């Protein structure tokens, strides 16, 4: 719901070849849902088109839409339409049935516990810009949302939408409102935080260490009102096939970037990546060339993004930032930064908008 808050600051668009996309994709069904939620007006369509997303893509159920231009379009529309809580509006509209075979498996699960297990196991068949992790803590089950999209300024939108998607799914299969839940967000309360109680059924907390939903273990044994063993078996067979296809095509720019972001100070070499993917270094080079990139461009892309984020959003010294990124001396970092941004780290920090 629109509220009067300051406009959302749109992240600066990269302007050089090292600023590569994340490689993440979403189905046209998700993109179309976002399009409809934002008003499906001529203004919204023009914005999507400006960011390279056509109406034909949105209408074709077999199409995939790149996550990066979609997130840029959402950010722009959040500002122009005064919708800072767009993630909440989007999440409310996502029904479990829109998740394809994974949604069918969740709906037809025998118990809520199986539904949670299947969602975490098969999530990547539908979405790649987040991970779901499930673990247990005393009398609770915790479902954590782990972002992998590399857009820190887009955090609230993604987490709000995904947390509501998870709540919607579990309430649908259990037939009950999750008043027993506790949702924790790993960011401060936004200006529209009072709106959260209209969307989430249980307790709401901000400034957490992680984004997670906490549920009592007792809910795991609750039988799903939509359970269907035969349909579940059919859906799982289809999902196993999709998972095999994903494993076969695991070597993509997106997956390499994910591995690099996890260890920026000790970034995996080509040899390390070849061991992870169980292929030769030459094969990795060939796969990256097919995506019109190289190992060095990906490495520079990650280092540039992390360095500029740190310079804009922290007061860390340039020496500390260089060390965090794995540079043994600041001179090498300054030289690399000037190659990426055509200015020194100090100049970049001084001219960065507040």
C-alpha positions in Angstrom: 0.0 0.0 0.0 1.5 3.4 -0.9 2.5 5.6 2.0 4.3 8.9 2.1 7.9 8.2 2.6 11.1 9.7 1.0 11.8 8.4 -2.5 13.9 5.2 -2.8 17.4 5.9 -3.9 18.1 3.9 -7.1 21.6 2.3 -7.1 24.0 3.7 -9.6 24.1 1.8 -12.8 27.4 0.3 -13.7 29.0 1.9 -16.7 31.9 -0.2 -17.7 32.5 -3.7 -19.0 33.5 -5.1 -15.7 30.0 -4.4 -14.2 28.4 -7.6 -15.2 24.9 -8.9 -14.4 24.3 -11.4 -11.7 23.2 -14.0 -14.2 20.0 -14.8 -12.2 16.7 -15.4 -14.0 13.1 -15.5 -13.0 10.2 -17.1 -14.8 7.9 -14.9 -16.9 5.1 -15.8 -14.5 6.9 -14.1 -11.7 7.8 -11.1 -13.9 4.2 -10.8 -15.1 2.9 -11.0 -11.5 5.2 -8.1 -10.6 4.0 -6.2 -13.7 0.3 -6.6 -12.7 1.0 -5.8 -9.0 2.7 -2.5 -10.0 -0.4 -1.5 -12.0 0.0 -2.9 -15.5 -0.4 0.7 -16.8 1.3 2.2 -19.9 3.8 3.8 -17.6 4.7 0.5 -16.0 5.0 -1.2 -19.5 7.2 1.7 -20.7 9.5 1.2 -17.8 9.7 -2.5 -18.3 10.4 -2.0 -22.0 13.1 0.6 -21.2 14.8 -2.0 -19.1 14.7 -4.6 -21.9 11.6 -6.6 -20.7 9.0 -6.9 -23.5 5.3 -7.6 -23.2 5.9 -10.6 -25.4 8.3 -12.0 -22.8 5.8 -11.4 -20.0 3.0 -13.2 -21.9 5.1 -16.2 -22.9 5.0 -18.9 -20.1 8.2 -20.5 -21.4 10.3 -17.3 -21.2 12.8 -16.4 -18.6 13.5 -12.8 -17.5 16.8 -11.6 -16.3 16.7 -10.6 -12.6 18.9 -7.5 -12.9 16.8 -5.5 -15.4 13.6 -6.6 -13.5 15.0 -5.3 -10.2 16.1 -2.0 -11.9 12.5 -1.6 -13.3 11.0 -2.3 -9.9 13.3 0.2 -8.2 12.4 2.9 -10.7 8.7 2.3 -10.4 8.9 2.2 -6.5 10.1 5.8 -6.8 7.8 7.1 -9.5 4.7 5.4 -8.2 5.5 6.1 -4.5 5.4 2.4 -3.6 8.2 1.9 -1.1 6.5 -1.2 0.2 6.4 -2.9 -3.2 7.9 -6.1 -1.8 5.0 -6.5 0.5 2.5 -6.0 -2.3 4.3 -8.4 -4.6 4.6 -11.0 -2.0 1.0 -10.9 -1.1 0.1 -11.7 -4.7 2.4 -14.7 -5.1 0.3 -17.9 -4.7 2.0 -21.3 -4.3 0.5 -22.5 -7.5 2.6 -20.0 -9.5 5.7 -22.0 -8.5 5.3 -24.7 -11.2 6.2 -28.3 -10.3 7.7 -27.1 -7.0 4.4 -25.5 -6.0 2.6 -28.7 -6.9 4.9 -30.8 -4.7 4.4 -28.4 -1.8 0.6 -28.3 -2.2 0.4 -32.2 -2.4 2.7 -32.9 0.5 1.4 -35.1 3.3 2.5 -32.8 6.1 3.7 -29.3 6.7 7.1 -30.7 7.5 7.3 -32.4 4.1 6.1 -29.2 2.4 8.9 -27.2 4.0 11.4 -29.9 3.1 10.3 -29.9 -0.6 10.4 -26.2 -0.8 14.0 -26.0 0.4 15.0 -29.0 -1.7 13.5 -27.9 -5.0 13.5 -24.1 -4.7 16.2 -23.6 -7.3 14.0 -25.1 -10.0 11.9 -21.9 -9.7 14.2 -19.2 -8.3 18.0 -18.7 -8.2 18.4 -15.3 -6.5 17.7 -16.7 -3.0 18.4 -19.9 -1.1 16.2 -21.5 1.6 17.9 -23.2 4.5 16.0 -25.2 7.1 17.4 -26.1 10.5 16.3 -26.8 14.1 16.8 -25.0 17.4 15.4 -26.7 20.5 11.6 -26.6 20.0 11.6 -24.6 16.8 12.1 -25.1 13.1 13.8 -22.2 11.3 13.5 -21.4 7.6 16.2 -18.9 6.6 16.2 -16.8 3.4 19.7 -16.4 2.1 20.1 -13.8 -0.6 22.4 -14.6 -3.5 21.5 -11.8 -5.9 24.3 -9.4 -5.0 22.0 -6.3 -4.9 22.2 -5.0 -1.3 19.9 -2.0 -2.0 17.2 -4.4 -3.2 17.3 -6.4 0.0 14.0 -5.4 1.6 12.0 -5.9 -1.6 13.4 -9.5 -2.1 13.1 -10.5 1.5 9.6 -9.1 2.0 8.3 -10.8 -1.1 10.0 -14.2 -0.3 8.9 -14.2 3.3 5.3 -13.6 2.3 5.5 -16.2 -0.4 6.6 -18.7 2.3 3.9 -17.6 4.7 1.2 -17.8 2.0 2.3 -21.4 1.0 2.3 -22.7 4.5 -1.0 -21.2 5.4 -2.5 -22.5 2.2 -1.4 -26.2 2.8 -2.0 -26.1 6.6 -5.4 -24.4 6.4 -4.5 -22.2 9.3 -3.2 -18.7 9.9 0.4 -18.8 11.1 -0.1 -16.7 14.3 2.4 -19.0 15.9 5.2 -17.7 13.5 7.9 -15.2 14.2 9.5 -13.5 11.2 12.9 -11.8 11.6 14.3 -9.4 9.1 18.1 -8.7 8.9 17.6 -5.0 8.3 16.3 -2.0 10.3 12.6 -1.2 10.3 11.7 0.7 7.1 9.6 3.9 7.1 6.5 1.9 6.3 7.2 -0.7 9.1 3.7 -0.2 10.6 2.3 -1.8 7.4 4.0 -5.1 8.1 1.3 -6.2 10.6 -1.3 -6.0 7.8 0.7 -8.6 5.8 2.3 -11.0 8.4 0.3 -13.2 10.7 2.7 -13.6 13.6 5.4 -11.7 15.5 7.6 -9.3 13.5 11.2 -8.4 14.4 13.8 -6.2 12.7 17.6 -5.8 13.0 18.1 -9.6 13.1 21.3 -11.4 12.2 19.4 -13.3 9.5 16.2 -13.2 7.5 14.2 -16.1 8.9 10.8 -17.5 9.8 10.6 -19.4 13.1 7.9 -21.9 13.7 7.2 -24.4 16.5 8.3 -27.9 15.7 4.8 -29.2 16.4 3.5 -27.7 13.2 5.7 -30.1 11.1 3.5 -33.1 11.8 0.3 -31.2 10.9 -1.4 -33.0 7.9 -1.8 -30.8 4.8 -5.4 -30.2 3.8 -4.3 -30.4 0.2 -2.3 -33.7 0.5 -2.3 -36.0 -2.5 0.2 -38.8 -2.6 -0.2 -39.6 -6.3 0.1 -36.0 -7.5 3.1 -35.5 -5.1 4.9 -38.5 -6.7 4.3 -37.1 -10.2 5.6 -33.6 -9.2 8.6 -35.1 -7.5 9.5 -37.1 -10.6 9.4 -34.0 -12.7 11.4 -32.0 -10.1 14.1 -34.7 -10.0 14.5 -34.4 -13.7 14.7 -30.6 -13.5 17.3 -30.9 -10.7 19.4 -33.2 -12.9 19.2 -30.7 -15.7 20.3 -27.9 -13.3 23.2 -30.1 -12.2 24.2 -30.7 -15.8 24.1 -27.0 -16.5 25.5 -25.9 -13.2 28.6 -24.2 -14.7 27.1 -20.8 -15.5 28.2 -17.2 -14.9 25.6 -17.0 -12.1 27.1 -19.9 -10.1 30.7 -18.8 -10.6 29.7 -15.3 -9.3 28.0 -16.8 -6.3 31.2 -18.8 -5.4 33.3 -15.6 -5.8 31.1 -13.5 -3.6 31.3 -15.9 -0.8 35.1 -15.5 -0.4 36.1 -12.1 -1.7 39.3 -12.1 0.2 40.3 -15.6 -0.9 38.5 -15.8 -4.3 38.6 -19.3 -5.9 41.1 -19.5 -8.8 40.3 -21.2 -12.1 41.9 -24.3 -10.7 39.7 -24.2 -7.6 36.6 -23.7 -9.8 37.6 -26.7 -12.0 37.6 -28.9 -8.9 34.3 -27.6 -7.7 32.6 -28.3 -11.0 34.7 -31.4 -11.8 35.8 -30.1 -15.2 39.0 -28.8 -16.6 40.1 -25.1 -16.5 39.8 -25.0 -20.2 36.2 -26.1 -20.0 35.5 -23.3 -17.5 37.1 -20.8 -19.8 35.0 -22.1 -22.7 31.8 -21.9 -20.8 32.5 -18.3 -19.7 33.4 -17.3 -23.2 30.0 -18.7 -24.3 28.4 -16.2 -21.8 30.6 -13.4 -23.3 32.8 -13.0 -20.2 36.1 -14.2 -18.7 37.3 -15.2 -15.2 39.1 -11.8 -14.8 36.0 -9.8 -15.7 34.0 -11.8 -13.1 36.6 -11.3 -10.5 36.8 -7.6 -11.2 33.0 -7.3 -11.2 32.8 -8.7 -7.7 35.7 -6.7 -6.3 34.4 -3.5 -7.9 30.9 -4.0 -6.5 32.1 -4.8 -3.0 34.7 -1.9 -3.1 32.2 0.8 -4.3 29.6 -0.4 -1.8 32.1 -0.2 1.1 33.2 3.3 0.0 29.7 4.6 -0.3 28.1 2.9 2.8 30.9 2.5 5.4 33.6 4.6 7.0 36.2 1.8 6.6 39.6 3.0 5.7 40.9 2.3 2.2 43.5 0.1 3.6 40.9 -2.0 5.4 38.7 -2.3 2.3 41.8 -3.5 0.3 42.6 -6.1 2.9 38.9 -7.3 3.0 39.1 -7.9 -0.7 42.3 -9.9 -0.5 44.8 -7.3 -1.6 48.2 -7.6 0.2 49.0 -3.9 -0.4 46.9 -0.8 -0.9 48.9 0.3 -4.0 47.6 -2.7 -6.0 44.1 -2.1 -4.8 44.3 1.6 -5.8 45.6 0.7 -9.2 42.9 -1.9 -9.8 40.2 0.5 -8.6 41.4 3.2 -11.0 41.1 0.7 -13.8 37.5 -0.1 -12.8 36.2 3.4 -12.1 38.6 5.8 -13.7 39.3 7.5 -10.4 41.0 6.7 -7.1 39.1 5.2 -4.1 39.4 8.6 -2.3 38.0 10.5 -5.2 35.1 8.0 -5.6 34.2 8.3 -1.9 34.3 12.1 -2.0 32.0 12.4 -5.0 29.6 9.6 -4.0 26.1 10.9 -3.2 25.1 10.9 0.5 
